[in-house]
Amino acid sequence: MKKLLNTLYVTSADSYLVKDGDNVVVRVDGAEKLRVPLHNLESVVCFGYAGASPALMQACAQARIGLCFLTENGEFCARINGETCGNVLLRRRQYRVADDAAAALKISRNFVAGKIANSRSVIERGLRDYDALASNHTMLDVSEKLRGAKVNAYQAFDEGVLRGIEGDAANAYFGVFDNLIVSNKDAFKFCGRSRRPPRDAVNALLSFIYTLLAHDVQNALESVGLDPYVGFLHKDRPGRASLALDMMEELRAYMADRLVLTLINRRQVSGQDFAENGLGGIILKADSRREVLAAWQKRKRETIRHPLLDETVNIGLIPHIQAMLLARVLRGDLDEYPVFLMQP
């Protein structure tokens, strides 16, 4: 079993990363601020412009340590990769499945059905935990709609139909997401999903954590030898990790959406943690990013009973487990891809 992903997040825009011996050193204005042994790391994520020396890039590539550069609000810029690892036969099989519409649809249906089921579980948990929502007819109606949408996703007969089901389910889910925000309502009013750029604090928080999840899923796929850039639901596009986006679908509600709701409802974030980015969007402030990153890492260290393996695992290991299961499906060891389903 793979150990819990050990990631170094660099959030200061004036940081510069260098290699010193077998360590990565973070310097600000020439002064050393942090030193971490390379063997303790599996990935480094830099927000804003955080330069890195060629020697460090080479060391990370050789040690297969992911080095990823993002904008200050979490949009992907670039990624340093070393030599491709993994079984060439597994990747060849992945490419053949991706080019076979029927085979790709079989896996895509499970991704989408899992996403819808987990979105419904978030709503069901809200109905259970908050008395004020228990009789909310709109919430109840959306829950039932998502129940039917999950069944329809499993039965979708082509990609276009599946995408329509997914889109309708997402619109319904985010249409009632604001009801799940029960505190800080003045600062965290949600009027629908907006991405580029996020138009409010809730969307900024969702987009930021989705980016963190995408990074972890991509690392997980690479760790089992799969190509994260060749997906089944999301089609090929230069620079886009399509398979990572595929697998993210089933994990968004459990690993990201629930954390966003927890941070807001427990008042761990406030309206003061966000600022306008000058382009009509909203971003997390630098100090606030550090607090959210700490919450993300803490969340990944929590444990659950995995519904399929029936073992207690760290939440941060879920992407690695799902990547392993997907690889087994492609090898022919499993007939169906078993999505991760959270308990409501």
C-alpha positions as CSV (number, residue, x, y, z in Angstrom):
1,M,0.0,0.0,0.0
2,K,1.3,3.4,-0.9
3,K,2.0,5.8,2.0
4,L,-0.1,8.9,2.4
5,L,0.9,11.5,-0.2
6,N,3.5,13.8,1.3
7,T,3.2,17.2,-0.4
8,L,5.1,20.4,0.1
9,Y,2.9,23.5,-0.7
10,V,4.7,26.7,-1.5
11,T,2.3,29.7,-1.2
12,S,4.6,32.7,-1.1
13,A,4.9,34.3,-4.5
14,D,8.4,35.6,-3.8
15,S,9.8,32.1,-3.0
16,Y,12.6,30.5,-4.8
17,L,13.3,26.7,-4.6
18,V,16.7,25.2,-4.8
19,K,18.5,21.9,-4.2
20,D,21.0,21.7,-1.4
21,G,22.5,18.3,-1.0
22,D,19.5,15.9,-0.7
23,N,17.2,18.6,0.4
24,V,14.8,21.1,-1.2
25,V,15.3,24.6,0.3
26,V,12.7,27.4,0.1
27,R,14.3,30.8,0.0
28,V,12.6,34.2,0.3
29,D,14.8,37.3,-0.6
30,G,17.8,35.0,-0.3
31,A,17.0,33.9,3.2
32,E,16.3,30.2,3.9
33,K,12.8,29.7,5.2
34,L,12.3,25.9,5.0
35,R,14.4,22.8,4.3
36,V,12.8,19.4,3.6
37,P,14.7,16.2,2.7
38,L,13.7,15.1,-0.8
39,H,13.2,11.5,0.3
40,N,10.3,12.8,2.4
41,L,8.4,14.2,-0.5
42,E,6.3,12.8,-3.3
43,S,5.2,16.2,-4.8
44,V,5.8,19.9,-4.6
45,V,3.0,22.4,-5.5
46,C,3.9,26.1,-6.0
47,F,1.2,28.8,-6.1
48,G,2.0,32.1,-7.9
49,Y,5.4,32.5,-9.4
50,A,7.7,30.4,-7.3
51,G,10.9,29.9,-9.3
52,A,12.9,26.6,-9.0
53,S,16.5,26.0,-9.9
54,P,17.3,23.6,-12.8
55,A,19.2,21.4,-10.3
56,L,16.1,21.0,-8.2
57,M,13.9,20.3,-11.3
58,Q,16.4,17.5,-12.3
59,A,16.4,16.0,-8.8
60,C,12.6,16.0,-8.7
61,A,12.4,14.4,-12.1
62,Q,14.9,11.7,-11.3
63,A,13.2,10.9,-7.9
64,R,9.8,11.0,-9.6
65,I,8.7,13.8,-7.3
66,G,5.9,15.8,-8.9
67,L,6.7,19.5,-9.3
68,C,3.7,21.5,-10.2
69,F,3.2,25.2,-10.8
70,L,-0.2,26.9,-10.3
71,T,-1.4,30.5,-10.4
72,E,-2.1,32.1,-7.1
73,N,-5.8,31.0,-7.3
74,G,-5.0,27.4,-8.2
75,E,-5.2,27.3,-12.0
76,F,-2.7,24.9,-13.6
77,C,0.4,26.4,-15.3
78,A,3.0,23.6,-15.8
79,R,4.2,20.4,-14.4
80,I,7.7,18.8,-14.3
81,N,7.7,15.1,-15.0
82,G,10.5,12.6,-15.0
83,E,10.9,9.3,-17.0
84,T,7.6,7.6,-17.6
85,C,7.1,4.7,-15.3
86,G,4.6,1.8,-15.3
87,N,3.7,-1.2,-17.4
88,V,3.8,-0.4,-21.1
89,L,1.1,-3.1,-21.7
90,L,-1.2,-1.4,-19.2
91,R,-0.9,1.9,-21.1
92,R,-1.4,0.3,-24.5
93,R,-4.6,-1.2,-23.1
94,Q,-5.6,2.2,-21.8
95,Y,-5.2,3.8,-25.2
96,R,-7.1,1.0,-26.9
97,V,-10.0,1.4,-24.5
98,A,-10.0,5.2,-24.9
99,D,-10.3,4.7,-28.7
100,D,-13.1,2.2,-28.4
101,A,-16.4,4.2,-27.9
102,A,-18.3,1.3,-26.3
103,A,-15.5,0.3,-23.9
104,A,-14.8,3.9,-22.9
105,L,-18.6,4.5,-22.3
106,K,-18.7,1.5,-20.0
107,I,-16.2,3.0,-17.7
108,S,-17.5,6.6,-18.1
109,R,-20.9,5.6,-17.0
110,N,-19.5,4.5,-13.7
111,F,-17.6,7.7,-13.2
112,V,-20.7,9.8,-13.8
113,A,-23.0,7.5,-11.8
114,G,-20.6,7.7,-8.9
115,K,-20.4,11.5,-9.1
116,I,-24.2,11.7,-9.0
117,A,-24.6,9.2,-6.1
118,N,-22.0,11.1,-4.0
119,S,-23.6,14.4,-4.8
120,R,-26.9,13.0,-3.6
121,S,-25.2,11.8,-0.4
122,V,-24.1,15.3,0.4
123,I,-27.7,16.5,0.1
124,E,-29.0,13.6,2.2
125,R,-26.4,14.3,4.9
126,G,-27.6,18.0,5.0
127,L,-31.2,16.9,5.3
128,R,-30.2,14.6,8.2
129,D,-27.9,17.0,10.0
130,Y,-29.9,20.3,9.8
131,D,-33.5,20.3,11.1
132,A,-34.3,23.4,9.1
133,L,-33.6,21.4,5.9
134,A,-35.5,18.3,6.8
135,S,-38.8,19.6,5.3
136,N,-37.3,21.6,2.4
137,H,-39.3,20.3,-0.5
138,T,-36.8,21.6,-3.1
139,M,-34.0,19.7,-1.4
140,L,-36.1,16.5,-1.2
141,D,-37.1,16.8,-4.9
142,V,-33.4,17.2,-6.0
143,S,-32.4,14.2,-3.9
144,E,-35.0,12.1,-5.7
145,K,-34.0,13.6,-9.1
146,L,-30.4,12.5,-8.4
147,R,-31.5,9.1,-7.4
148,G,-33.1,8.6,-10.8
149,A,-30.2,10.3,-12.6
150,K,-27.8,7.8,-11.2
151,V,-29.8,4.9,-12.6
152,N,-30.1,6.7,-16.0
153,A,-26.3,7.2,-16.1
154,Y,-25.7,3.5,-15.7
155,Q,-28.1,2.9,-18.6
156,A,-26.9,5.7,-20.9
157,F,-26.4,4.3,-24.4
158,D,-24.0,6.9,-25.8
159,E,-21.6,9.6,-24.7
160,G,-23.9,12.5,-25.6
161,V,-26.8,11.1,-23.5
162,L,-24.4,10.5,-20.6
163,R,-23.1,14.1,-20.8
164,G,-26.6,15.4,-20.8
165,I,-27.5,13.4,-17.7
166,E,-24.3,14.6,-15.9
167,G,-25.0,18.2,-16.8
168,D,-28.6,18.1,-15.6
169,A,-27.6,16.4,-12.4
170,A,-24.8,19.0,-11.7
171,N,-27.2,21.9,-12.3
172,A,-29.7,20.4,-9.9
173,Y,-27.1,19.7,-7.2
174,F,-25.5,23.2,-7.4
175,G,-29.0,24.7,-7.6
176,V,-29.6,23.7,-3.9
177,F,-25.9,23.9,-2.7
178,D,-26.6,27.3,-1.1
179,N,-29.1,25.6,1.2
180,L,-26.3,23.5,2.7
181,I,-24.5,26.7,3.8
182,V,-26.1,27.3,7.2
183,S,-23.7,30.0,8.6
184,N,-21.7,33.0,7.3
185,K,-24.5,33.5,4.8
186,D,-23.7,37.2,4.2
187,A,-20.2,36.4,3.1
188,F,-20.9,33.0,1.4
189,K,-23.9,33.4,-0.8
190,F,-23.9,30.8,-3.6
191,C,-25.8,31.6,-6.8
192,G,-24.5,28.8,-9.0
193,R,-21.2,27.4,-10.2
194,S,-18.8,29.7,-11.9
195,R,-15.2,28.8,-12.8
196,R,-13.1,31.1,-14.9
197,P,-13.0,33.2,-12.9
198,P,-14.9,32.2,-9.8
199,R,-17.4,35.0,-9.2
200,D,-17.8,34.6,-5.4
201,A,-16.1,33.2,-2.3
202,V,-17.8,29.8,-2.4
203,N,-16.8,29.2,-6.0
204,A,-13.2,30.4,-5.3
205,L,-13.0,27.9,-2.5
206,L,-14.5,25.1,-4.6
207,S,-12.1,25.8,-7.5
208,F,-9.1,25.9,-5.2
209,I,-9.8,22.6,-3.5
210,Y,-10.7,20.9,-6.9
211,T,-7.3,21.9,-8.1
212,L,-5.7,20.2,-5.1
213,L,-7.8,17.1,-5.7
214,A,-6.8,17.0,-9.4
215,H,-3.2,17.1,-8.4
216,D,-3.5,14.2,-6.0
217,V,-5.5,12.2,-8.5
218,Q,-3.0,12.7,-11.3
219,N,-0.2,11.6,-9.0
220,A,-2.2,8.5,-8.0
221,L,-2.8,7.5,-11.7
222,E,0.9,8.0,-12.5
223,S,1.9,5.9,-9.5
224,V,0.1,2.8,-10.9
225,G,1.4,3.3,-14.4
226,L,-1.6,4.9,-16.1
227,D,-1.4,7.9,-18.4
228,P,-3.3,10.7,-16.7
229,Y,-3.7,12.6,-20.0
230,V,-5.7,10.0,-21.8
231,G,-9.3,9.7,-20.5
232,F,-12.5,8.0,-21.3
233,L,-15.1,10.7,-20.4
234,H,-13.0,13.8,-20.9
235,K,-11.5,13.7,-24.4
236,D,-7.9,14.4,-25.3
237,R,-6.8,18.1,-25.2
238,P,-3.2,19.3,-25.1
239,G,-2.1,20.0,-21.5
240,R,-5.2,18.6,-19.9
241,A,-5.0,15.5,-17.6
242,S,-8.2,14.0,-18.9
243,L,-8.1,10.8,-17.0
244,A,-7.5,12.7,-13.7
245,L,-10.6,14.7,-14.5
246,D,-12.5,11.5,-15.1
247,M,-11.6,10.0,-11.8
248,M,-12.1,13.3,-10.0
249,E,-15.8,13.2,-10.8
250,E,-16.6,10.5,-8.2
251,L,-14.4,12.1,-5.6
252,R,-15.5,15.8,-5.8
253,A,-18.5,15.6,-3.5
254,Y,-16.8,13.6,-0.8
255,M,-13.3,15.0,-0.7
256,A,-13.9,18.6,-1.9
257,D,-17.5,19.7,-1.5
258,R,-17.9,18.4,2.0
259,L,-14.7,20.1,3.1
260,V,-15.9,23.4,1.6
261,L,-19.1,23.2,3.5
262,T,-17.3,22.3,6.7
263,L,-14.9,25.3,6.4
264,I,-17.8,27.7,5.9
265,N,-20.3,26.3,8.3
266,R,-17.7,26.0,11.1
267,R,-16.5,29.5,10.4
268,Q,-13.0,28.4,9.7
269,V,-13.0,30.9,6.7
270,S,-14.6,34.3,6.5
271,G,-15.3,36.9,3.9
272,Q,-12.0,38.6,4.9
273,D,-10.1,35.6,3.5
274,F,-11.0,36.5,-0.1
275,A,-10.1,39.3,-2.5
276,E,-10.9,40.5,-6.0
277,N,-8.3,39.4,-8.6
278,G,-8.8,42.5,-10.8
279,L,-10.4,40.4,-13.6
280,G,-13.9,40.2,-12.1
281,G,-13.1,37.1,-10.1
282,I,-12.5,36.3,-6.4
283,I,-9.4,34.5,-5.0
284,L,-8.2,33.3,-1.7
285,K,-5.6,35.5,0.0
286,A,-2.2,34.1,0.5
287,D,-2.4,33.7,4.2
288,S,-5.9,32.1,3.9
289,R,-4.5,29.6,1.3
290,R,-2.2,28.3,3.9
291,E,-5.1,27.8,6.3
292,V,-7.1,25.9,3.7
293,L,-4.1,23.8,2.7
294,A,-3.7,22.8,6.4
295,A,-7.4,21.8,6.5
296,W,-7.0,19.8,3.3
297,Q,-4.0,17.9,4.6
298,K,-5.7,17.3,7.9
299,R,-8.7,16.0,6.1
300,K,-6.5,13.5,4.1
301,R,-5.1,12.1,7.3
302,E,-8.6,11.2,8.6
303,T,-9.6,7.6,8.3
304,I,-12.7,5.8,6.9
305,R,-13.7,2.2,6.2
306,H,-13.4,1.8,2.5
307,P,-16.7,0.4,1.2
308,L,-15.2,-2.0,-1.2
309,L,-11.9,-3.1,0.4
310,D,-13.6,-3.2,3.9
311,E,-10.3,-1.8,5.4
312,T,-9.6,1.3,7.4
313,V,-7.7,3.7,5.2
314,N,-6.6,7.4,5.2
315,I,-8.9,9.5,3.1
316,G,-5.9,10.8,1.2
317,L,-5.3,7.2,-0.1
318,I,-8.7,7.0,-1.8
319,P,-7.3,8.4,-5.2
320,H,-4.5,5.8,-5.0
321,I,-7.0,2.9,-4.3
322,Q,-9.3,4.0,-7.1
323,A,-6.4,4.3,-9.5
324,M,-5.3,0.8,-8.5
325,L,-8.8,-0.5,-9.1
326,L,-9.0,1.1,-12.5
327,A,-5.7,-0.4,-13.5
328,R,-7.1,-3.8,-12.5
329,V,-10.1,-3.3,-14.7
330,L,-8.0,-2.4,-17.7
331,R,-5.8,-5.5,-17.1
332,G,-9.0,-7.6,-17.1
333,D,-8.8,-8.6,-13.4
334,L,-12.1,-6.9,-12.7
335,D,-15.2,-6.8,-15.0
336,E,-16.5,-3.3,-13.9
337,Y,-14.8,-0.3,-12.4
338,P,-16.0,0.0,-8.8
339,V,-16.5,3.7,-8.0
340,F,-16.0,5.1,-4.5
341,L,-19.4,5.7,-2.9
342,M,-19.6,7.7,0.3
343,Q,-22.1,6.9,3.0
344,P,-24.9,9.6,3.4
